[in-house]
Amino acid sequence: MALGLLGLFSIACLSAVVTNQVVDQKAKEDAIAMDFLTKYAENIKALPFASVAPGLPINYIYNGTGGAPLIIIPATNGWVSINTTAYQTFYPDLVWMTNLNPQMKVTLTQNSVAGTLHDIEINVKMQWNAPLAKGGQLQVQVDFLRTVDVSLL
């Protein structure tokens, strides 16, 4: 009887350890994704207003010249794979998500006031496969507003 109870407790402990590892892995992936999106969004925020457009680089450093990686605002509103050397150079922790098929989607919505472009709403999403391929796609997103540059007084 005691041996049966010991076996039951051992199985319960092992189950808790495995569950903890999956939860830890998911938390690590969430942190990597959120940090990547924050870095990507901060680069877009630093751009001159006229440079916030599909197909343009997110920063003059990441423009693809001189051996630098080409990191752009995607030209379409569809999902784009970020499982590339360029994105892993831009954000090295993405290497940890290589086998999870990470993808990114950027949506730009322009808003005009009295016929003049005033601001751009930017939505950046990242999705990837769940740990152990259980539970479908996981996703995080960052939303921000980029307003037109104002000349100095």
N, C-alpha and C positions, 0 to 999 in steps of 0.2 A: 504494500500500500504506500509506504513512504517512498519507495523507488518510483512509483507512478506519479506521486505528487512532485517529486524532484524533477522528473522528466517534463511534466506539465509546466512547471515554473521555468525550466531551462528554455523550453520552446517559446514561452511568453517573453522572456528576456531577449532572445535572439530576434524575435519579431519586432520588438521595440528598437533594437539596434538598427535593423534594416530600415524601418520606417524613419528613424532619425537621420540616416544617411541620405535617404531620398529627399527629406525636407531640407536638409543642409544643402544639397545640390541645387534644389529649386531656389533657395534663398540666394545662393551664389550667382546663379544665372540671372535672377531678377536684379541683383546689384550690378552685375556687369552690363546688362541691357540698359538700366537706368543711367548709369555713368556714361556709357557710350552716347546715349541720346542727349544727355546734358552737354557733353563736349561738342557734339555735332551742332546742337541748337545754339550754343554760345558762339561758335564760329559764324553761324548765320547772323546772329544778333550784331556781331561786330562789322559786318559788311556794310558798305555804303548802300543806301536804300535802292538805288538803281541796279545794284548787282544781285538783288534778291529776286532771281528769276530761274525758271527751269533750264537745266543744261549748263548753268554757270558754276564755277568752283565755289566752295564754301569759304575759301580763304586764298589769298594769293600764294601762300606757302604750299597748299595742296592743289596746285593747278596742273600737275603732270609734267612740268618742264624741269630739265636738269636732274632727272632721276627721282624727283618728288612724286609721291602717289597722287593720282587724280581722284579727288573726292568732290563730287558735284551734287547739286540739287537735281534729283532725277527729272528727266524730261517728260515722263508720264506719271500719272497718278497710281500706277500699278505697283505691285510688290517687286522689289529689286533685291537680288542676293547680295549680302554683305559678307559672304564667305569667300572673300578674295584677298589676295596679297596686299592690294592697295588699302583696303579697310583694316586689315590686320596690322599694317604699318602705321596707319592713323591711330588705331586703338588696339595695342597688342593683346589685351585680355580677351579679345574675340577669338583667339586661338582656342580657348577653353570651350567654346561653343561650336567648333568646327563640325562635329558630327550631328549637330542639332538643326542644321539647315536654317541659320538665321537670315531673316529678310527684313527690309525696311520699306516704308511707304511714306512719302512726303506729299502733303496736300497744301497748295497755296491758294488762298481766297482773297482776291483784291477787293478793296472797298473804296468807293469814290465819294467825295463830298463836293456838291455843286459841279460835277463833271470833271473834277480833278482827283487823281489817285491820291488817297490820304493814308491808307495803311494796308498791310497784308497780314491776314491771319495765317499762321503756319502751324500745321499739325504734323508731327513726326511720330510714326509708330514703328515698333519693332516686334516681330513675332518669331517664334522658334518652336521646335518640337519639344514636347514634355519629356522629363526624365524617364528613362526606360520605355519610351514611346507609349506611355499610358496617359490618357487624358487630353489628347488633341493638342492644339496650338496654344502656347502661352503668349501673352502680349502685354506690352507697356507702351505708354505714349506720353508725349510732351506737347503742350499747346502754348503758343505765345503770339503776341501781336507786335509786329514791326511797323513803326510809324515812319512817315516821310521825314527825311533829314531837314532840320531847320537851320537856316544860315545864322551865323553869329551876329549879334547886334553890334 
